[in-house]
Amino acid sequence: MNLKTIFGIEQDAYKNAASDEKQKIDSLNKTLLPIKPRKPGIINDEKVTKLDMMTNYDRYPLEQITVPALIIHAKNVP
């Protein structure tokens, strides 16, 4: 398993990407994998945090985050 599969990066898109883009993807892949040590946090995010944020979104003032944060939002467009 790799992040290209998880994030929906198609094989052709990766193959045709510029080398610096491939390096970014590969670096992210090495940073986040293996997933096993992160599994409890991933399950918590899926079963608790995500559900609570969906029903109580206004209680999460994201604009007040003051620590460095990487927030990724994407839409898979064919």
C-alpha positions in Angstrom: 0.0 0.0 0.0 1.1 3.5 -0.6 -0.2 7.0 -0.5 -0.7 7.2 -4.2 -3.4 4.7 -3.8 -4.9 6.2 -0.6 -4.9 9.7 -2.1 -6.3 8.6 -5.4 -3.2 9.6 -7.5 -3.6 7.6 -10.7 -0.6 5.7 -11.9 -0.4 7.7 -15.2 -0.6 11.0 -13.4 2.3 10.0 -11.2 4.3 8.6 -14.1 3.8 11.9 -16.0 4.4 14.2 -13.1 7.5 16.4 -12.9 10.4 15.0 -10.9 9.9 17.5 -8.1 6.3 16.5 -7.7 7.2 12.9 -7.6 9.8 13.7 -4.9 7.1 15.4 -2.8 4.8 12.5 -3.1 7.5 10.0 -2.4 8.7 12.0 0.6 5.1 12.2 2.0 4.8 8.5 1.5 7.9 7.7 3.5 6.9 10.1 6.2 3.4 8.7 6.8 4.0 5.0 6.2 3.9 2.5 7.8 0.4 3.4 9.0 0.4 0.8 11.8 1.8 3.1 14.5 -0.8 5.7 13.6 -3.7 3.3 13.5 -5.2 4.2 16.9 -5.2 7.9 16.0 -6.7 7.2 12.5 -9.5 5.2 14.1 -10.2 8.0 16.6 -10.3 10.5 13.8 -12.7 8.4 11.8 -15.0 7.2 14.6 -15.0 10.2 17.0 -13.5 13.4 15.8 -14.8 13.4 12.3 -18.4 12.5 13.4 -18.4 15.2 16.1 -17.0 17.8 13.7 -19.7 17.0 11.2 -22.5 17.5 13.7 -20.9 20.3 15.8 -18.9 22.1 13.2 -19.5 25.6 14.7 -17.8 24.4 17.9 -14.5 24.0 16.1 -13.1 27.5 15.5 -10.5 26.3 13.0 -9.6 29.9 12.1 -8.1 30.2 15.7 -5.5 27.6 15.2 -2.2 29.3 16.1 0.3 26.4 15.7 1.8 25.4 12.4 -0.8 23.1 10.7 -1.0 21.4 7.3 -4.6 21.3 6.2 -5.3 19.5 3.0 -8.6 19.5 1.1 -9.0 18.0 -2.3 -11.6 17.1 -4.8 -10.9 14.2 -7.2 -11.8 15.6 -10.7 -11.8 13.1 -13.6 
